[in-house]
Amino acid sequence: MAQPSSKDILAASADGRLEARKRVLMAGMVVQEGGADPFACTVLDVSASGARVRVGADRMVPSQFHLVVVRDRTAHKVQVMWRRQQLAGVRIESTHPIDQTLPDELRFLQRLWIECATR
């Protein structure tokens, strides 16, 4: 992720966050363990330790899931910290580059990323 600007740092300080958030607009996927029930989301902002995502009105994010960020070729195991309507703030627990070899139990993430990236 890119280094935060001074504007990002001031915004982070203003809302009580320890880390600066960077506004982004990236396609993502919410994926439960094992690849169950993947669905699209939009990543609205990111920091070194978390992100804010928006999902469709007909969807609810699970408490824990993998957040696949298509453009960055990454999958993050995340924990939901808050929810408000179609928005969720998540804490990143671990990150895996999808374009590298993944452990067997996470290979489903590569398959889902390829499906999403080729749409």
C-alpha positions in Angstrom: 0.0 0.0 0.0 1.2 3.5 -0.7 2.6 5.9 1.9 0.0 8.2 3.4 0.1 11.9 2.5 0.1 14.7 5.1 -3.6 15.2 4.4 -4.2 11.5 5.2 -2.3 11.8 8.5 -4.3 14.9 9.5 -7.5 13.1 8.7 -6.4 10.1 10.7 -5.6 12.3 13.7 -8.9 14.1 13.4 -11.0 11.0 13.8 -8.9 9.4 16.5 -7.2 6.7 14.3 -3.7 5.6 14.9 -3.0 5.0 11.2 -3.8 7.1 8.2 -6.5 5.9 5.8 -6.1 6.3 2.1 -9.2 6.7 0.0 -9.5 4.2 -2.8 -12.2 2.8 -5.0 -11.3 -0.8 -5.8 -13.2 -4.0 -6.7 -13.1 -6.7 -4.1 -14.7 -9.9 -3.0 -16.0 -11.1 0.3 -15.1 -14.8 0.6 -15.9 -17.1 3.5 -13.6 -19.8 4.6 -13.2 -22.5 2.0 -14.6 -20.3 -0.8 -18.2 -20.4 0.3 -20.6 -17.8 -1.0 -18.3 -15.3 -2.6 -19.8 -11.9 -3.5 -18.6 -8.5 -4.8 -17.8 -5.6 -2.6 -16.1 -2.2 -3.1 -13.0 -1.2 -1.0 -13.5 2.5 -0.1 -10.4 3.1 2.0 -7.4 1.3 3.4 -4.7 1.6 6.0 -1.9 -0.7 7.0 -4.2 -2.5 9.4 -7.6 -2.3 8.0 -10.1 -1.2 5.4 -13.7 0.0 4.9 -15.8 -1.9 2.4 -19.3 -1.5 0.9 -21.5 -4.4 0.0 -24.8 -4.6 -1.8 -28.0 -3.9 0.1 -29.0 -7.6 -0.2 -25.7 -8.8 1.5 -24.3 -9.0 5.0 -20.6 -9.5 5.7 -19.8 -12.4 8.0 -17.8 -11.6 11.2 -14.6 -13.1 9.6 -13.8 -13.5 6.0 -11.2 -13.2 3.3 -11.2 -9.8 1.5 -9.8 -10.3 -2.0 -8.6 -7.1 -3.6 -8.6 -7.7 -7.3 -6.3 -4.9 -8.5 -3.7 -5.4 -5.7 -3.7 -9.2 -6.2 -4.0 -9.8 -2.5 -6.2 -11.6 -0.1 -6.6 -10.4 3.4 -8.0 -12.5 6.3 -10.1 -9.9 8.1 -12.2 -9.4 11.2 -15.2 -7.1 11.1 -14.9 -4.3 13.7 -18.1 -2.4 12.9 -21.1 -2.4 10.5 -23.4 0.4 9.4 -26.0 -0.4 6.8 -24.0 -1.4 3.7 -20.6 -0.5 5.2 -18.2 -2.5 7.3 -14.8 -1.6 8.8 -12.4 -4.5 9.0 -9.1 -5.2 10.7 -6.5 -7.1 8.6 -5.3 -10.2 10.4 -3.0 -11.6 7.6 -2.3 -10.9 4.0 -1.5 -13.3 1.1 -0.3 -12.3 -2.3 -2.5 -14.2 -4.7 0.0 -14.3 -7.5 2.4 -16.4 -5.4 2.2 -19.9 -4.1 -0.5 -20.2 -1.4 -0.9 -22.9 1.2 -3.2 -25.7 0.0 -6.1 -24.5 2.2 -6.0 -21.0 0.6 -5.7 -22.0 -3.1 -9.4 -21.4 -3.5 -8.6 -17.6 -3.3 -6.5 -17.8 -6.4 -9.3 -19.5 -8.3 -11.8 -16.9 -7.2 -9.4 -14.0 -8.0 -8.9 -15.4 -11.6 -12.7 -15.6 -12.0 -13.2 -12.1 -10.8 -10.3 -10.6 -12.7 -11.4 -12.0 -16.0 -14.9 -10.7 -15.9 
